[in-house]
Amino acid sequence: MTVPHPKSADRTGFPAPEPAREPSPWQGQGPVVAVVALGGALGAAARYAASLLWPARAGGFPWTTFGINVAGCAVIGVFMVVITEVWAAHRLMRPFFGTGVLGGFTTFSTYAVEIQRLVDAGAARIALAYLFATLAGALAAVWLAMAAARRLLAWRQR
């Protein structure tokens, strides 16, 4: 009589199957993380270039950051209409462009820092105006861009 190998599960002598392994959390998300990182780098580089071209005046209204945030919100409004109502985009398009490029381009963290700097510089009125103007401008930009995109698409379909 033969003695089965200690690692075998049955009397056939074949090795026991390996226990099922938990999939790595990065296994399915790797491509998503990669395109978000790539898009974020592109968006952040574009934002940085804009800040070099149009630097903010110390103690003045931060027009560059304001413009970047409002423009980015308008683009996300058009983008969301296009990819949800018109075009069946690749599964990585939204993470790349919406989260990565536009997330890296718009800069609400800089917005918060600039408000604090304005307050620290004694320009509380400008800080308050900037705070509310950015919120109102960003929300209005998304809404107007989505409405314009839908209207343009409806007009083209006629």
One Martini backbone bead per residue (centre of mass of N, CA, C, O) as a GRO file, in nm:
protein
  158
    1MET     BB    1   0.098   0.036   0.020
    2THR     BB    2   0.034   0.370  -0.027
    3VAL     BB    3   0.139   0.681   0.076
    4PRO     BB    4   0.028   0.976   0.100
    5HIS     BB    5   0.095   1.276   0.060
    6PRO     BB    6   0.065   1.530   0.285
    7LYS     BB    7  -0.056   1.740   0.048
    8SER     BB    8  -0.278   1.554  -0.006
    9ALA     BB    9  -0.641   1.509  -0.031
   10ASP     BB   10  -0.609   1.225  -0.157
   11ARG     BB   11  -0.554   0.895  -0.299
   12THR     BB   12  -0.422   0.984  -0.586
   13GLY     BB   13  -0.168   1.202  -0.539
   14PHE     BB   14  -0.278   1.466  -0.577
   15PRO     BB   15  -0.271   1.777  -0.526
   16ALA     BB   16  -0.398   2.009  -0.354
   17PRO     BB   17  -0.576   2.268  -0.373
   18GLU     BB   18  -0.560   2.582  -0.361
   19PRO     BB   19  -0.651   2.827  -0.193
   20ALA     BB   20  -0.839   3.086  -0.210
   21ARG     BB   21  -0.773   3.407  -0.310
   22GLU     BB   22  -0.763   3.720  -0.246
   23PRO     BB   23  -0.810   3.990  -0.404
   24SER     BB   24  -0.664   4.257  -0.489
   25PRO     BB   25  -0.755   4.585  -0.464
   26TRP     BB   26  -0.567   4.661  -0.727
   27GLN     BB   27  -0.639   4.475  -0.959
   28GLY     BB   28  -0.905   4.638  -1.072
   29GLN     BB   29  -0.783   4.949  -1.005
   30GLY     BB   30  -0.524   5.014  -1.157
   31PRO     BB   31  -0.623   5.168  -1.414
   32VAL     BB   32  -0.770   5.390  -1.259
   33VAL     BB   33  -0.532   5.503  -1.101
   34ALA     BB   34  -0.358   5.569  -1.349
   35VAL     BB   35  -0.556   5.773  -1.495
   36VAL     BB   36  -0.584   5.969  -1.261
   37ALA     BB   37  -0.285   6.041  -1.238
   38LEU     BB   38  -0.245   6.140  -1.524
   39GLY     BB   39  -0.471   6.353  -1.528
   40GLY     BB   40  -0.373   6.511  -1.279
   41ALA     BB   41  -0.104   6.600  -1.401
   42LEU     BB   42  -0.225   6.760  -1.636
   43GLY     BB   43  -0.407   6.953  -1.475
   44ALA     BB   44  -0.188   7.071  -1.287
   45ALA     BB   45  -0.009   7.183  -1.513
   46ALA     BB   46  -0.221   7.379  -1.626
   47ARG     BB   47  -0.260   7.540  -1.367
   48TYR     BB   48   0.033   7.630  -1.333
   49ALA     BB   49   0.053   7.781  -1.600
   50ALA     BB   50  -0.167   7.987  -1.533
   51SER     BB   51  -0.018   8.104  -1.278
   52LEU     BB   52   0.223   8.212  -1.452
   53LEU     BB   53   0.063   8.394  -1.655
   54TRP     BB   54  -0.151   8.474  -1.394
   55PRO     BB   55  -0.070   8.628  -1.140
   56ALA     BB   56  -0.130   8.705  -0.824
   57ARG     BB   57  -0.215   8.963  -0.627
   58ALA     BB   58  -0.135   9.083  -0.342
   59GLY     BB   59  -0.448   9.122  -0.180
   60GLY     BB   60  -0.607   9.024  -0.416
   61PHE     BB   61  -0.802   8.901  -0.638
   62PRO     BB   62  -0.809   8.554  -0.745
   63TRP     BB   63  -0.858   8.522  -1.071
   64THR     BB   64  -0.727   8.258  -1.162
   65THR     BB   65  -0.864   8.059  -0.970
   66PHE     BB   66  -1.147   8.141  -1.038
   67GLY     BB   67  -1.134   8.073  -1.343
   68ILE     BB   68  -1.055   7.777  -1.315
   69ASN     BB   69  -1.301   7.680  -1.148
   70VAL     BB   70  -1.523   7.773  -1.343
   71ALA     BB   71  -1.422   7.635  -1.600
   72GLY     BB   72  -1.412   7.345  -1.485
   73CYS     BB   73  -1.718   7.333  -1.423
   74ALA     BB   74  -1.814   7.370  -1.712
   75VAL     BB   75  -1.675   7.122  -1.831
   76ILE     BB   76  -1.815   6.911  -1.650
   77GLY     BB   77  -2.098   6.969  -1.753
   78VAL     BB   78  -2.052   6.885  -2.045
   79PHE     BB   79  -1.926   6.606  -1.998
   80MET     BB   80  -2.170   6.474  -1.852
   81VAL     BB   81  -2.366   6.497  -2.084
   82VAL     BB   82  -2.207   6.342  -2.296
   83ILE     BB   83  -2.153   6.064  -2.123
   84THR     BB   84  -2.476   6.024  -2.039
   85GLU     BB   85  -2.647   6.118  -2.328
   86VAL     BB   86  -2.450   6.035  -2.593
   87TRP     BB   87  -2.181   5.883  -2.493
   88ALA     BB   88  -2.012   5.574  -2.481
   89ALA     BB   89  -1.778   5.560  -2.274
   90HIS     BB   90  -1.511   5.467  -2.154
   91ARG     BB   91  -1.445   5.352  -1.834
   92LEU     BB   92  -1.179   5.563  -1.816
   93MET     BB   93  -1.279   5.854  -1.881
   94ARG     BB   94  -1.390   5.967  -1.618
   95PRO     BB   95  -1.136   5.932  -1.440
   96PHE     BB   96  -0.946   6.088  -1.623
   97PHE     BB   97  -1.108   6.360  -1.676
   98GLY     BB   98  -1.287   6.420  -1.428
   99THR     BB   99  -1.089   6.343  -1.192
  100GLY     BB  100  -0.811   6.413  -1.306
  101VAL     BB  101  -0.799   6.668  -1.485
  102LEU     BB  102  -1.020   6.841  -1.333
  103GLY     BB  103  -0.912   6.785  -1.046
  104GLY     BB  104  -0.627   6.915  -1.111
  105PHE     BB  105  -0.725   7.192  -1.218
  106THR     BB  106  -0.889   7.229  -1.000
  107THR     BB  107  -0.869   7.446  -0.680
  108PHE     BB  108  -0.999   7.429  -0.365
  109SER     BB  109  -0.747   7.446  -0.188
  110THR     BB  110  -0.642   7.719  -0.286
  111TYR     BB  111  -0.895   7.872  -0.216
  112ALA     BB  112  -0.864   7.837   0.092
  113VAL     BB  113  -0.582   7.962   0.118
  114GLU     BB  114  -0.654   8.241  -0.004
  115ILE     BB  115  -0.854   8.321   0.208
  116GLN     BB  116  -0.658   8.314   0.445
  117ARG     BB  117  -0.456   8.523   0.330
  118LEU     BB  118  -0.654   8.757   0.314
  119VAL     BB  119  -0.721   8.767   0.611
  120ASP     BB  120  -0.423   8.801   0.712
  121ALA     BB  121  -0.399   9.079   0.525
  122GLY     BB  122  -0.686   9.237   0.576
  123ALA     BB  123  -0.895   9.107   0.334
  124ALA     BB  124  -1.197   9.018   0.417
  125ARG     BB  125  -1.381   9.118   0.186
  126ILE     BB  126  -1.240   8.969  -0.040
  127ALA     BB  127  -1.268   8.688   0.083
  128LEU     BB  128  -1.578   8.686   0.087
  129ALA     BB  129  -1.620   8.735  -0.212
  130TYR     BB  130  -1.460   8.488  -0.306
  131LEU     BB  131  -1.619   8.271  -0.166
  132PHE     BB  132  -1.901   8.335  -0.306
  133ALA     BB  133  -1.817   8.361  -0.606
  134THR     BB  134  -1.713   8.074  -0.644
  135LEU     BB  135  -1.963   7.916  -0.570
  136ALA     BB  136  -2.157   8.057  -0.768
  137GLY     BB  137  -1.986   8.020  -1.026
  138ALA     BB  138  -1.964   7.710  -1.023
  139LEU     BB  139  -2.265   7.640  -1.019
  140ALA     BB  140  -2.344   7.807  -1.267
  141ALA     BB  141  -2.153   7.670  -1.470
  142VAL     BB  142  -2.272   7.391  -1.460
  143TRP     BB  143  -2.564   7.460  -1.529
  144LEU     BB  144  -2.516   7.620  -1.796
  145ALA     BB  145  -2.354   7.400  -1.944
  146MET     BB  146  -2.571   7.183  -1.939
  147ALA     BB  147  -2.795   7.345  -2.078
  148ALA     BB  148  -2.635   7.411  -2.337
  149ALA     BB  149  -2.573   7.122  -2.422
  150ARG     BB  150  -2.866   7.025  -2.446
  151ARG     BB  151  -2.957   7.237  -2.650
  152LEU     BB  152  -2.754   7.171  -2.872
  153LEU     BB  153  -2.834   6.874  -2.903
  154ALA     BB  154  -3.131   6.927  -2.977
  155TRP     BB  155  -3.073   7.102  -3.226
  156ARG     BB  156  -2.906   6.881  -3.384
  157GLN     BB  157  -3.156   6.666  -3.393
  158ARG     BB  158  -3.353   6.837  -3.592
   0.00000   0.00000   0.00000
